[in-house]
């Protein structure tokens, strides 16, 4: 790792922003679940096996597997969304379970949507759980 950068899990809001890649649709490639096999690894086409990253197209931000393949940890504790709108929220301050986003090789189309979320205790693990790191300059934390 480079001493000029720090690495962390994304907040739930950061995860959704990058997964959507400037879209407002169910998936970064549109609203049709009929296209899922072209863009994601899920319960429909994975045979229950995780796949190498880069075999499906990247979203507009260059991210592969934004939907499907493995559920991705976020840094946020699970809690209800606030009633009022927020800019760049970080979730509740503590809890028992952390938020995972993106769906996995076992997921249905509903769990692959950009808005879908699940939760697990932080010590949980499984073949369909992974993470994506955020890299920031040490001067901009």
C-alpha positions as CSV (number, residue, x, y, z in Angstrom):
1,X,0.0,0.0,0.0
2,X,1.1,3.5,-0.8
3,X,1.9,5.7,2.2
4,X,0.2,8.7,0.5
5,X,-3.2,7.0,0.6
6,X,-5.6,5.5,3.1
7,X,-8.1,2.8,2.5
8,X,-11.5,2.1,4.0
9,X,-14.9,0.6,3.3
10,X,-17.4,2.9,1.5
11,X,-20.4,4.3,3.3
12,X,-23.7,2.9,2.1
13,X,-24.3,6.2,0.3
14,X,-20.9,6.1,-1.5
15,X,-21.5,2.5,-2.5
16,X,-24.9,3.3,-4.1
17,X,-23.6,6.4,-5.8
18,X,-20.7,4.5,-7.5
19,X,-22.9,1.5,-8.3
20,X,-25.5,3.7,-10.0
21,X,-22.9,5.7,-11.9
22,X,-25.1,8.7,-12.5
23,X,-28.3,6.7,-13.2
24,X,-31.6,6.6,-11.4
25,X,-32.6,3.1,-12.6
26,X,-32.9,-0.2,-10.8
27,X,-29.5,-1.3,-12.2
28,X,-26.8,0.9,-13.7
29,X,-27.7,-0.6,-17.1
30,X,-31.4,0.2,-16.9
31,X,-34.6,-1.1,-15.3
32,X,-35.0,-4.4,-17.1
33,X,-34.2,-7.5,-15.1
34,X,-34.2,-9.4,-18.5
35,X,-30.7,-7.9,-19.1
36,X,-29.3,-9.2,-15.8
37,X,-27.5,-12.2,-17.4
38,X,-25.6,-9.8,-19.7
39,X,-24.3,-7.6,-16.9
40,X,-24.3,-9.5,-13.6
41,X,-23.4,-12.8,-11.9
42,X,-26.5,-14.0,-10.0
43,X,-28.6,-17.0,-9.1
44,X,-29.6,-17.2,-12.8
45,X,-26.2,-17.7,-14.4
46,X,-23.4,-18.3,-11.8
47,X,-24.0,-22.0,-11.0
48,X,-23.4,-21.0,-7.4
49,X,-19.7,-20.0,-8.1
50,X,-18.1,-16.6,-7.8
51,X,-16.6,-15.4,-11.0
52,X,-13.4,-13.5,-11.9
53,X,-13.9,-9.8,-11.9
54,X,-14.0,-8.2,-15.4
55,X,-16.0,-10.9,-17.2
56,X,-19.1,-8.7,-17.4
57,X,-19.1,-5.0,-18.6
58,X,-18.1,-2.2,-16.2
59,X,-20.5,0.6,-15.3
60,X,-19.9,4.2,-16.5
61,X,-17.5,4.7,-13.6
62,X,-15.4,1.7,-14.6
63,X,-16.5,-0.5,-11.8
64,X,-17.0,-4.2,-12.5
65,X,-19.6,-6.3,-10.7
66,X,-21.4,-3.4,-9.1
67,X,-24.4,-5.7,-9.0
68,X,-24.0,-9.4,-8.3
69,X,-21.1,-11.8,-7.8
70,X,-20.5,-11.0,-4.1
71,X,-22.4,-8.9,-1.5
72,X,-20.2,-6.0,-0.6
73,X,-19.6,-4.7,2.9
74,X,-20.1,-1.1,3.6
75,X,-18.9,0.8,6.7
76,X,-22.4,1.7,7.9
77,X,-24.3,0.1,10.7
78,X,-27.7,-1.0,9.7
79,X,-30.6,1.3,10.6
80,X,-33.6,2.9,9.2
81,X,-33.1,5.7,6.7
82,X,-33.9,9.2,8.1
83,X,-37.1,10.8,7.1
84,X,-35.5,14.0,5.9
85,X,-33.1,14.0,2.9
86,X,-29.4,14.1,3.7
87,X,-26.3,14.8,1.6
88,X,-23.6,12.1,1.9
89,X,-25.1,10.4,5.0
90,X,-23.0,7.9,7.0
91,X,-25.7,5.9,8.7
92,X,-26.5,5.3,12.4
93,X,-23.6,5.7,14.8
94,X,-23.7,2.1,16.2
95,X,-25.5,-1.2,15.9
96,X,-25.3,-4.9,15.8
97,X,-25.2,-5.5,12.0
98,X,-23.5,-3.8,9.1
99,X,-25.0,-3.1,5.7
100,X,-24.1,-5.1,2.6
101,X,-25.0,-4.0,-0.9
102,X,-25.0,-5.4,-4.5
103,X,-26.4,-8.9,-4.3
104,X,-24.4,-12.1,-5.1
105,X,-24.2,-15.3,-7.0
106,X,-27.2,-16.6,-5.1
107,X,-29.4,-13.4,-5.5
108,X,-32.7,-12.8,-7.2
109,X,-33.2,-9.8,-9.5
110,X,-34.7,-7.8,-6.5
111,X,-31.5,-8.2,-4.4
112,X,-29.4,-7.0,-7.4
113,X,-31.1,-3.6,-7.6
114,X,-29.0,-0.6,-6.7
115,X,-31.3,0.3,-3.8
116,X,-31.3,-3.2,-2.3
117,X,-29.6,-3.8,1.0
118,X,-29.1,-6.5,3.5
119,X,-27.4,-6.8,6.9
120,X,-25.1,-9.2,8.8
121,X,-23.0,-9.1,11.9
122,X,-19.5,-7.7,11.1
123,X,-17.9,-11.1,11.9
124,X,-20.0,-12.9,9.3
125,X,-18.4,-14.5,6.3
126,X,-19.3,-16.6,3.3
127,X,-18.3,-17.4,-0.3
128,X,-20.6,-14.7,-1.6
129,X,-19.4,-11.9,0.6
130,X,-16.6,-9.5,-0.3
131,X,-15.7,-5.8,-0.3
132,X,-14.6,-2.9,-2.4
133,X,-12.3,-0.3,-0.9
134,X,-12.3,3.5,-1.2
135,X,-8.8,5.0,-1.6
136,X,-8.3,8.6,-0.5
137,X,-5.3,10.9,-0.3
138,X,-4.1,11.1,3.3
139,X,-4.5,14.8,3.1
140,X,-8.2,14.6,2.2
141,X,-9.7,12.3,4.9
